[in-house]
Amino acid sequence: MIINLDNPINFIIRPILEESVSSVDIIELRDSPNVKKVIAVIKFGQNNYTKNLTLWEGVDYDNIGQWTDTDAQARVKEICEGL
């Protein structure tokens, strides 16, 4: 599911490589109740780089409860735009 960002952001791929992107593609959502963590695997950029984003963990995981894809999309956007 592709999420369009309101403003382009810069992801640091390596310390010497940076790419500005306007959208990211969530390719996988991993919910790990045993460790209280939800991770989104996103793909972005011309070379289809991937990055793991922790959406919720610990107390935040407990507080979100039964999250939806819409919740995950909003959280990815929030994290990305905060970078």
Steps between C-alpha positions, in 0.01 A plus 500: 500500500656826387468803727546846352677737737391863533861618464800322348743361758865396491597148598866443580592176326868506589686783664594628153177428313174688543187492286191718514173306461135600482351160579584175672356154439412279796598153387447319829354554846637278779304474823698328777275475809763303696738797490225765473619652173358584156749557218428632152740406222497785250643533151596835351714680247612427148705200611220353716688528827333338800487611862334363813296749701380415850142626513413408859678318778468447873237723661414656161430150370265438793330838449434455126320171564350349185656721233378520140679552169378862515665540843824354361494728195446806719784394732741441209417844365548655846838332546622583150399863522676525837836393353 
